[in-house]
Amino acid sequence: MDLKPFKLFVDGKWVEPAGGKYFETVNPATEKVITEVAEGDSRDVERVLEVAHRAFETGPWPRLAAPARRAILEKMALLLTRFS
């Protein structure tokens, strides 16, 4: 396959999955492989949780006032509905 596989995006970087596994993503119309995607496992989940906890503790979110948090969440919801 000539396509570059998709890694996991963790802590602002593209990283290999802990187990080194990937799975193929297939176009259902053509049955051709589109790309490969990293298959995360429990080690990857733990890594992501550690990064998320650190970001929550040291980032701006816990210090934002409730109205500012609400505005961000509403914006995210709006963007998600546009792409679904």
HELIX and SHEET records of a PDB file:
HELIX    1   1 SER A   42  THR A   58  1                                  17    
HELIX    2   2 TRP A   61  ARG A   63  5                                   3    
HELIX    3   3 ALA A   66  ARG A   82  1                                  17    
SHEET    1   A 2 LEU A   8  VAL A  10  0                                        
SHEET    2   A 2 LYS A  13  VAL A  15 -1                                        
SHEET    1   B 2 TYR A  22  VAL A  26  0                                        
SHEET    2   B 2 VAL A  33  ALA A  38 -1                                        
END                                                                             
